[in-house]
């Protein structure tokens, strides 16, 4: 096995340490699949959804960004979306700015929105427009045709109540990713 010092040159590649008692089917799952941006992902297995890189939704008071398509796309496994009942034609990705959804979703995370799911399921996270602002929050239906708008970071962002018809649900946020 090679040395841990940077100036050493191992005589053979250092193996990835995997529990030898695991069945080979499980061991193979943990082996990384190498991919470079020059290698196309197979269209049979992946769908490439628009990533509105210059547009953002605000996890705070709201953002006034206008969605524009710039050609960026993010790959999603077709089977994963199918298992979750998500139609790939209804998906777009964008950036979440602000810290009101932290610890759940980090500031500047890429998020994916399913525009096919606009009926509010209590406690799910939605992208919505309200008074010309694009926002991402938990939505919870309330009596009297109103909705509770809740941030995950509720210590800094108190709950709001609004008439249901004052907002337009764009879709449910079903995925997010961030590198820190």
Protein Blocks (a to p, Z undefined) as FASTA:
>chain_A
ZZfbfkbccfbdcdddddfkbcfklmmmmpccdddfklccdfklpccddddfkbccdddf
bpcbdcddehiacdddfklmmmnopafklgccdddedjklgmkbgghiacdddfklmbcc
ehiacdddeehiacdddddddehiiacdddfklmlmccddddfklpccfbdcfbdcddZZ
